[in-house]
């Protein structure tokens, strides 16, 4: 694996470690507050052995080798360890099962509370430190670049977005969420000086779920990287070369180049580039895959005016809370789509590879904390779902006890835990299998 992949993995593991430790610390803190014994506190799971561990008072602290999360083992609680030996004796005052229902409820939701609060704190810190950078839709000078899914909507390369669902979309990066999540019925574009309204159907929105990058800002084709020993490398192309023409055809945008060159597989072409103010014609032979071995520069502030809104500390607090609330609502809408009959949202479900790929290929603290805040919200919502083996499953059982005055039997809780774990492992397998299929595709 190259350095870029290792950088993504390192960021993912650091983010996951922060979120897991703080989530479990939420359970741990409330357990200690109510004088409940915590037997283990682990980052990552440790079947068979641990990478590192030590014991302090009644608690064993450690790091496992399986990076799928983490856990705290609380005395007198049926959890993923399925350790039921402790339940064969009378409840002890320090055990979870001996505590009042309201205390058990707070212990259970402690991790989710920490994740929500953490997300809001991170967003506040991001806005105070970096402000809010965004590409205004009006500043997408060259229009948009679309793939086959975008073309099905009626969009064309070079279209300029005017309104989405009849409303002006200030931030270009909000166009796709508005289309997919807010279920708008149309999008208005400017094409060759004319305004065109394109209807959006529910079937079209389903197609968008499987191709989240169907719409991007159109950019001039400036070469970013050149693959070693590729046709472009051997022909003498350089980074920052700006493509002006291919053969005798004016080609200045990346999408034009992508459409033209693959048809010339195995043939020689002449690419004219602008380098240091001069036009240079470079002959090159396209390989059998229809490529010459170059990638385009998509750094937005190289081509567009990127707007920045700065915040004072006091301004960043409400703005950060608002940002966190927007991300929370957005993710809830995505979950709703996942279970909506007829929706193909399940096809976009991803596992660890999908999560890892959203981190940048070079270390960027701004992007890292943005992704960590988002993942904190995702972790909180996923944990509070009413599924046995998750925090939400425990919450349902405790609320049932508080309302009816009857505590679910320990055997029932044990079987519910097993059922929940089977469901979770099935979901985990499906999500990561989706990742593998996407890699092969």
Secondary structure, DSSP 8 states (H G I E B T S, - for coil): --HHHHHHHHHHHHHHHHHHHHHHHHHHHHHHHTT--EEEEEEEE-SS--SEEEEETTEEEEE-SEEEEEEEEETT---TT---GGGGS---TTSGGGS-HHHHHHHHHHHHHHHHHHHHHHHHHHHHHH-EEE-BGGG-TT-EEE-HHHHHTT--TT-EEEEETTB--SBGGGHHHHHHHS--SEEEEEETTEEEEEE--HHHHHHHHT-TTSEEE--B-BEEEE-TTSHHHHHT--TT-EEEEETTEE--BHHHHHHHHGGGTTSEEEEEEEETTEEEEEEEE--TTS--SEEE---GGGTS--EEE---HHHHHHHHHHHHHHHHHHHHHHHHHHHSTT--GGGG---HHHHHHTS-SS--HHHHHHHHHHHHHHHHHHHHSS-TTSHHHHHHHHHHHHHHS----HHHHHHHHHHHHHHHHHHHHHHHHHHHHHHH-
